[in-house]
Amino acid sequence: MTGPPPGARTIDRILDDRRRLLRRLPPAEAHARSLAGALIVDIRPAAQRADEGEVPGALVVERNVLEWRFDPAGEARLPVATGYDVEVIVLCSEGYTSSLAAASLHELGLTKATDVVGGFHAWRAAGLPTRGGTAA
């Protein structure tokens, strides 16, 4: 192998670049924002939610359809995707995939989209509301 092709970047570099678009929220602030009307959107797969637990009241939109469900101009949007000013707080397991997903929502024009630093694990560790899960 001769090395990466021109223009290739590591996932760490891509993640850093995407996070520059976001004002990421610690779990307690994300929870407070949700109480004020922001949408917590859990993008974890069903098996991961079953194992780890869930945030009560979070909207579940798995990662593979997120952009289609939140594009205000798209036909497959959810009823809560009412416009470009919707405040979406993306939640994944540890806060990596959610950063990429929130940045993707920014590209659609949802500039209030962000994610939770540390993801669901940090949310639970902060003592915020969760339910279910089989993980110890």
N, C-alpha and C positions, 0 to 999 in steps of 0.2 A: 504494500500500500504506500502511496506517495504522499499521503496527507490529505487534508480536507480540500474540497474544490474552492475556487475563488468565491468570496462572499459568505462562506459558511461561518456560523457562529455557534458557540456552545449554548446549551440551554440555560446555563447560569447567566450568560450575557444577555440572552433574550429576556429572561425573567427580570433582570435588573432594568433593562430598557423599558419594559412594560410597566414595572412598578413606578417608574418616574411619572407616569400619567395619573397615578392614584394618590389619594390621601387615605392610606390604609388605617383601619380602625382597630384599636384594642378591643377585646371582647366586651368589656363593660360599656364602652362608648357605643359599640354596635347594638348592644341590647337597649341602651337608652334611646338610640335613634329609631329602633324598631318600635318602641313604645310610643314614639312621637309620629309614627306613620311610615317609616322606611320599610321596605320589603326585605326580609331575610330570605334569600334564595339558596336552598341547599342543592348543590349540584352533584353530590355523591351518588354512586350507584346504589340500588336497592340493597344489595348484599352488605355493603359497607354501612349503610344506615341501620340495618337490622343488627349488625354486630356491634357497632359503636353506640348507637342511640340516635335520637333526633332532638331537634329544638322545637318545642311546641309552638305552633303557629307559623313555622317556616313554610314557605312555598317550595315544593319539590319540583325542580326542573332539571332533569339529568343533563350533564354537560353536552352530550351530543346534539341536543336540540335547543340550547339556550338562546343563541342568536335569533333563530326563527321565532321563538316565543316572545322575545322582547323587542323585535324590530317594529317600531311604531308604524312603519310603512308596509309591513309585511302582512300577507293574508293569513299566516299561521300564528299570528300574535295572540297572546293571552288577553283577556279583558282588562287585566291590570296594567297592560302595556299601553297606557293612555296617551303617552307623548314622550318627548325627549327629556322632560324634567322629572321623570320618575326616579326616586332614590332607591337604588338596588344595592343591597349588601350581599355579596356572594360568599358562600360558606362551602369549604371543602373539608377534608380531613385535617390537614396540617397547614394550609395557607399558601400552597404553591400553585396548584391548578386554579384556585380561585383568583389569584392575581392575573393569570393569563386570561381567564374568562372575563373578569371585570374590564381589563384593557380592551378586549374584543368588543364589549358593550360600548366602550368609549368610541371605538371606530364607527359604531352605528349612530353615534350622536348622543348617547346617554352619558353625559359628562358627570353626572352625580353618582355613577356606578363606582363601587369600591369593593374591598373584601375585608375579611377578619384576619388580623395578624395571628398566626398560630392555628387558625381554623377551628374545627369542632373540638379538637383536643384541648386547645387553650380555653375555649368557651366553657367546657365542662370543668377544667381545672380551676377556673375563676369562680366556680360555684353558681353559675347561671343556670336557668331552668333547662333541664333535659328530661327525656323519658325514654324508657326501653333500653335496648342494647344487651348484648350477652358478653361483651368483652370485660375482662376483670380490670 
